[in-house]
Amino acid sequence: MSDLHTEHVLLTPGPTPIHPRAMRALTRSMLGHMDPEVFALNREIQADLRVMYGTEPEAFTALLAGTGSLGMEAGFANLVESGDEVLVCANGSFGRRMAEMAARYGAKVRLVTAPLGEAIKPQDVAAHLNDDVQMVAVVHGETSTGVLNPVPEIAELVRQSGALFTVDAVTTAGMEPFKMQEWGVDYAYTGAQKCLSAPPGLAPVAVSERAFARFSARRSPTPLWYCDLGGLRDYWIEHTYHHTVPVNLHFAFHAALRAALEEGLENRQRRVREMGRVITRTLEPLGFSHYVRKPEDRLPTVLALRLPEGFDDAGVRKALREREISVTGGLGPTAGVIWRLGLMGESARPQPYRRLMTELADLLG
Ligand code: PLP
């Protein structure tokens, strides 16, 4: 087996290549989860997460010991009670996952949908909103189709309704603007392995003061003990034991998030957009075209490109894989129809895409 660590070109919509500073931080000698140095590091992570998510100063931020899906699940587990009405925007796999999770925590789920490859329309959300809706949930960047949902516009509607607003920021936070306080988002989460290029296994979350108050007023305990917001607060703020956090992942995450903030979120946003333009310009002459029709609906961090007529999707990706390049195809109905090129974190760099272009040109002759 080759040394995947140095050789492999990972162009998938997550995980992304680990940032070199995060890689170095992983090798720091181990500390205990209750050590003062770890609490100091956690405090820095919490402050940096407030910057990344654009939260109010009082917002609670933390890392959950699991992937992005745990961030999703923890939101519903803590903020939904049996019988609550939850409006879920579902225009792809991850919106549907949200709906399934909310239902498992007892919510009466209503869906706002849009055809595959199209964004949720704010007027459709407005049509479903009423005083009985306790939460609205939406995926900011729908990875399965490369669609960016209009979170600021939906947020404005939700604010007027008084419902809590949950946003899946898995493919956006850290790479695209995220303004939790300005928009009025109550709960947001991502996965460490996406836009921040940290190792998988952590879900950074942010909880508004209003959402925390809703949690504190629950009629019944949070069914998911592991991510109970009270237990998380005990560890992250009171510094009492709840569970053993993966300290080495915290080291790496801290380094990756610092690197992102030092680069600057606006600079990262420009980098991903410029990379997307260059890649599209290079692939269009080969017959690739945008899958998402409207430019404003396109998610910059996951470039969804329709494959050329007669293109051997599985065969070409297998041949690329043999040359140490991973590219992801479509999911479900878009399998064999699109490629989803990851432009998150360290994937959005010219070097790995130059490798892809060279190998593709060679394969397609
Ligand atoms: N939400 C979105 C938009 C995603 O793209 C993903 C993963 O790709 C998830 C949630 C789930 O994250 P994970 O696979 O880290 O559990």
Residues whose N, C-alpha, C, O or C-beta is under 5 A from the ligand:
A	BS01	PLP	P13 T67 G68 S69 L70 F94 V139 G141 T143 D168 V170 T171 G191
